[in-house]
Amino acid sequence: EVVPVPDNTDLFEKKILEAGGNIKVIHKPGIGHHPHSLPDPTPIVQFILNAVNMK
């Protein structure tokens, strides 16, 4: 099942941004909590590579 976005993801995203963090939320409409990946994982891989290069 999917957790309610306004009560979870939206609050987490807001807190990260308020703290000056970097976050990108990718919604998967019509899909439950599983599977965790995307049909094209490029956005996830790019986010990780960018985060590693920021250090």
N, CA and C atoms as an extended XYZ file, in Angstrom:
165
Properties=species:S:1:pos:R:3:atomname:S:1:resname:S:1:resid:I:1 pbc="F F F"
N         0.826       -1.178        0.000 N   GLU     1
C         0.000        0.000        0.000 CA  GLU     1
C         0.873        1.245        0.000 C   GLU     1
N         0.244        2.343       -0.332 N   VAL     2
C         0.958        3.612       -0.402 CA  VAL     2
C         0.630        4.452        0.826 C   VAL     2
N         1.661        5.050        1.408 N   VAL     3
C         1.425        5.956        2.527 CA  VAL     3
C         0.905        7.281        1.970 C   VAL     3
N         0.077        7.999        2.735 N   PRO     4
C        -0.452        9.273        2.248 CA  PRO     4
C         0.668       10.299        2.031 C   PRO     4
N         0.804       10.772        0.819 N   VAL     5
C         1.873       11.711        0.470 CA  VAL     5
C         1.824       12.985        1.325 C   VAL     5
N         0.665       13.620        1.504 N   PRO     6
C         0.649       14.862        2.303 CA  PRO     6
C         1.108       14.668        3.752 C   PRO     6
N         0.886       13.484        4.297 N   ASP     7
C         1.248       13.216        5.689 CA  ASP     7
C         2.662       12.681        5.857 C   ASP     7
N         3.333       12.381        4.776 N   ASN     8
C         4.655       11.761        4.867 CA  ASN     8
C         5.668       12.448        3.959 C   ASN     8
N         5.625       12.136        2.688 N   THR     9
C         6.618       12.647        1.747 CA  THR     9
C         6.637       14.165        1.699 C   THR     9
N         5.462       14.791        1.634 N   ASP    10
C         5.416       16.252        1.556 CA  ASP    10
C         6.050       16.900        2.784 C   ASP    10
N         5.783       16.352        3.957 N   LEU    11
C         6.367       16.902        5.183 CA  LEU    11
C         7.883       16.725        5.205 C   LEU    11
N         8.338       15.548        4.790 N   PHE    12
C         9.776       15.270        4.753 CA  PHE    12
C        10.474       16.212        3.771 C   PHE    12
N         9.892       16.353        2.576 N   GLU    13
C        10.469       17.235        1.557 CA  GLU    13
C        10.553       18.673        2.081 C   GLU    13
N         9.505       19.150        2.709 N   LYS    14
C         9.477       20.513        3.244 CA  LYS    14
C        10.579       20.719        4.278 C   LYS    14
N        10.750       19.766        5.184 N   LYS    15
C        11.774       19.879        6.231 CA  LYS    15
C        13.186       19.896        5.642 C   LYS    15
N        13.413       19.053        4.647 N   ILE    16
C        14.736       19.014        4.004 CA  ILE    16
C        15.036       20.351        3.341 C   ILE    16
N        14.063       20.890        2.601 N   LEU    17
C        14.256       22.167        1.916 CA  LEU    17
C        14.444       23.309        2.911 C   LEU    17
N        13.679       23.303        3.999 N   GLU    18
C        13.824       24.334        5.030 CA  GLU    18
C        15.208       24.303        5.667 C   GLU    18
N        15.803       23.127        5.730 N   ALA    19
C        17.137       22.977        6.313 CA  ALA    19
C        18.243       23.269        5.299 C   ALA    19
N        17.847       23.647        4.076 N   GLY    20
C        18.835       23.960        3.050 CA  GLY    20
C        19.322       22.752        2.286 C   GLY    20
N        18.631       21.636        2.448 N   GLY    21
C        19.028       20.404        1.772 CA  GLY    21
C        18.553       20.337        0.337 C   GLY    21
N        18.952       19.287       -0.316 N   ASN    22
C        18.613       19.040       -1.713 CA  ASN    22
C        17.779       17.770       -1.775 C   ASN    22
N        16.605       17.869       -2.370 N   ILE    23
C        15.733       16.702       -2.470 CA  ILE    23
C        14.942       16.775       -3.763 C   ILE    23
N        14.731       15.633       -4.363 N   LYS    24
C        13.870       15.533       -5.541 CA  LYS    24
C        12.953       14.342       -5.310 C   LYS    24
N        11.666       14.605       -5.258 N   VAL    25
C        10.680       13.554       -5.053 CA  VAL    25
C        10.178       13.102       -6.415 C   VAL    25
N        10.205       11.803       -6.632 N   ILE    26
C         9.714       11.218       -7.881 CA  ILE    26
C         8.472       10.412       -7.543 C   ILE    26
N         7.330       10.885       -8.008 N   HIS    27
C         6.075       10.178       -7.763 CA  HIS    27
C         5.853        9.138       -8.856 C   HIS    27
N         5.284        8.015       -8.469 N   LYS    28
C         4.981        6.935       -9.409 CA  LYS    28
C         3.468        6.722       -9.411 C   LYS    28
N         2.733        7.521      -10.187 N   PRO    29
C         1.268        7.415      -10.188 CA  PRO    29
C         0.788        6.019      -10.569 C   PRO    29
N        -0.204        5.556       -9.846 N   GLY    30
C        -0.813        4.270      -10.163 CA  GLY    30
C        -0.035        3.059       -9.694 C   GLY    30
N         1.072        3.289       -8.973 N   ILE    31
C         1.903        2.180       -8.499 CA  ILE    31
C         1.955        2.255       -6.981 C   ILE    31
N         1.881        1.122       -6.334 N   GLY    32
C         1.977        1.087       -4.878 CA  GLY    32
C         3.400        1.297       -4.408 C   GLY    32
N         3.671        0.881       -3.194 N   HIS    33
C         5.000        1.059       -2.600 CA  HIS    33
C         6.063        0.234       -3.327 C   HIS    33
N         5.681       -0.883       -3.878 N   HIS    34
C         6.613       -1.750       -4.615 CA  HIS    34
C         6.210       -1.790       -6.073 C   HIS    34
N         7.065       -1.912       -7.010 N   PRO    35
C         8.519       -2.030       -6.887 CA  PRO    35
C         9.145       -0.677       -6.559 C   PRO    35
N        10.364       -0.731       -5.992 N   HIS    36
C        11.030        0.496       -5.565 CA  HIS    36
C        11.696        1.239       -6.713 C   HIS    36
N        12.034        0.585       -7.772 N   SER    37
C        12.754        1.229       -8.859 CA  SER    37
C        11.782        1.914       -9.814 C   SER    37
N        12.342        2.508      -10.843 N   LEU    38
C        11.577        3.119      -11.928 CA  LEU    38
C        11.859        2.335      -13.199 C   LEU    38
N        10.965        2.415      -14.186 N   PRO    39
C        11.258        1.746      -15.464 CA  PRO    39
C        12.595        2.222      -16.045 C   PRO    39
N        12.879        3.508      -15.875 N   ASP    40
C        14.171        4.068      -16.283 CA  ASP    40
C        14.807        4.670      -15.028 C   ASP    40
N        15.809        4.011      -14.456 N   PRO    41
C        16.403        4.490      -13.205 CA  PRO    41
C        17.372        5.665      -13.367 C   PRO    41
N        17.482        6.221      -14.563 N   THR    42
C        18.432        7.306      -14.812 CA  THR    42
C        18.304        8.465      -13.826 C   THR    42
N        17.092        8.955      -13.503 N   PRO    43
C        17.019       10.071      -12.544 CA  PRO    43
C        17.590        9.724      -11.167 C   PRO    43
N        17.423        8.488      -10.752 N   ILE    44
C        17.952        8.064       -9.449 CA  ILE    44
C        19.475        7.991       -9.498 C   ILE    44
N        19.994        7.397      -10.547 N   VAL    45
C        21.445        7.278      -10.710 CA  VAL    45
C        22.076        8.662      -10.794 C   VAL    45
N        21.463        9.565      -11.557 N   GLN    46
C        22.009       10.915      -11.714 CA  GLN    46
C        22.008       11.671      -10.390 C   GLN    46
N        20.946       11.495       -9.601 N   PHE    47
C        20.882       12.142       -8.287 CA  PHE    47
C        22.029       11.662       -7.397 C   PHE    47
N        22.271       10.363       -7.398 N   ILE    48
C        23.345        9.795       -6.572 CA  ILE    48
C        24.706       10.299       -7.044 C   ILE    48
N        24.931       10.282       -8.349 N   LEU    49
C        26.211       10.755       -8.881 CA  LEU    49
C        26.430       12.230       -8.551 C   LEU    49
N        25.392       13.043       -8.674 N   ASN    50
C        25.510       14.460       -8.328 CA  ASN    50
C        25.814       14.631       -6.846 C   ASN    50
N        25.169       13.852       -5.997 N   ALA    51
C        25.387       13.951       -4.555 CA  ALA    51
C        26.820       13.572       -4.191 C   ALA    51
N        27.354       12.556       -4.822 N   VAL    52
C        28.724       12.120       -4.550 CA  VAL    52
C        29.714       13.190       -4.994 C   VAL    52
N        29.446       13.821       -6.122 N   ASN    53
C        30.348       14.847       -6.640 CA  ASN    53
C        30.292       16.137       -5.838 C   ASN    53
N        29.264       16.319       -5.011 N   MET    54
C        29.129       17.533       -4.208 CA  MET    54
C        30.045       17.516       -2.998 C   MET    54
N        30.575       16.356       -2.643 N   LYS    55
C        31.401       16.247       -1.438 CA  LYS    55
C        32.815       16.697       -1.702 C   LYS    55
